[in-house]
Amino acid sequence: MNNQRYFPLFIDLTERKIVVVGGGKTGTRRVKALLPFTRNITVIAPELTADLRALAMAGHIQMVERPVKKSDFLDAFIVLAVTNDWKLNDTICKICRDEGIYVNTSNDREESDFLFPGICTQDDLVVGISSGGRDHHRARVLRAAVQKMMEQLPSYSE
């Protein structure tokens, strides 16, 4: 197991193409976390959650209801492989690595180029939290505590 620490990097995703492969609970959570930072999100999956369908109908994301194809990654900056098919996620990682596309898979941090953090926001403040993929429960507890603390901060207008 790799015990390296990951450097937190804050990057402007406004104009960057994000592709999410997988339309289940994890894909839904990741899309919702990304929405405050970009509207350039395409979700590709044979089936999508009701939340993802609603986001697509409201024009917040693009949805493609079919299995993923290699051509779906054209011009992508980041790809999130969040299917429940670990072999497919591994294939997506290999394709993205060959194409020079940053990729994260929900089932194997060793295959991921970056970790997807827990995110807390308040006004222009953004805090990312990660346990390095080793203790999701602890990171979730910390994220909730930090978000609660941030909500108690005075806003800009106060």
N, C-alpha and C positions, 0 to 999 in steps of 0.2 A: 504494500500500500504506500502510495506517495504521500509524504507528510509535509510537502511544501506549502507555503502560504501564498495566497493570491493577492496581487496588488489591486486595490480598488481604483477603478478608472471611470471617471465620469465623462461621457461623450455625448455630443449633440446628435441625436437620431432623427431629427425633424425630417430631413429629406432622404434618409437611408431606407432602403427596402428591407423589410423584415418578413421572413417566411416562417410560418408556424405549421409544422406537419403534425397533425393530430387534433381532433376536435372534441376531446373529452374534458374531464375536470381539470387536469394539469394544463392543457392548452388554454382553457378558459381563464384560469388564474393568471397565466403568463401574459395573455393578451390584455387582460384588465390592468395588469401592472404596467404594461408598455403604453397603454393609451394616453396617459398624460404627457408622454414624451414624443409620440409620433402618431400619425394617422395612416402611415404607409405600411400597413400590416395586411398580409394575405394569409388566410388560413386554408390549408388544403387537407381534406379528409373525406372519406366516403360518408361519414355521419358526423354531425355537429350537435353540440348542446343547444338547448333553447336560448341560453344567454348569447352564444356566438351568433346564432341566427338573428336574434334581435339587434345585435351590434351591426351585423351586415345590413339588415333592413333599414337601420337608421343611418347607414352610410359611413359608419366609423371604421369598418374593416371591409376587405374584399374576401369573399368566400368562394372556394372552388370545391364542389362536392364530387370528388372522385379520388381514386388512388393517385399518389404523387408520381410525377415523372421527373427525370433528370433536368429537363428543360425548364421546370418550375423554379429552378435556382438561378436562372439567368439574371444577372445584375443584382443579386441579393447581397446585402452587406452582412446580415446575420441570418442563420437558419436555426430554428429550435425544433429538434426531433423529440416530440413528446407523445409518441404512439405507445400502445401497449404491446407492440411487436418489437422486441429487442433486436432481432435480426435486421428488421427494416431500419431501426434507428442506427445500427452499426453501419449499414450500407449508406445511409444518408451522411453519416460522419465521414466516411471514406470519400464519397463524391465531393463533399464540401472541402475537405482537406486538399484534394487534388485540384480543385478549382480556386483555392485561396480564399474561401469564404469562412468566416468565423462561424463555428457551430457549437451548440450545446445540446446534449442529450439528457433526458430526465433520468435515465437508468444507469449511466456510467460516467462518473466525473472524470475518470482517467482518459476517456475518449473526447471529452469536451475541451474546447479552446478557452472557455471562460465559464465561470459559475454564475448562475442566475441568482441574484441576492434577494433577500427580503427587503422591501422598500417601504420607507416611511417618508411622507411628505407633509409639509405645512407651508403655505405660501410658496416662496422660492427656495425653502430649505428642502434638501433631499438627503436622506441617510440610507445607505445600503448596508445590509447585515449579512454576513456569511460565516458559517462554521467550517468552511472548507469542504463541505459535503459530508462531514462526519457526524454532526449532531443536529439534525433538523429540528427536533423538539426544542432544544435549548435556543437555537436561533429564532424559532417562532415566538417563544416566550419573551426573548429580548426585543424582538421587533414590536410586539404588542405593547411592551412597557415603554419603549422609545416613542412610539406613535402617541400613546396617552400623554406622555410628558410634552411632546411637541404641540399637542392640541391645547395645552394649558399655557403656552407661550402667548404673550400679547401679539396681536396682528399688527401689520404696518400702520393701520389707521389709529391705533390706540396710543 
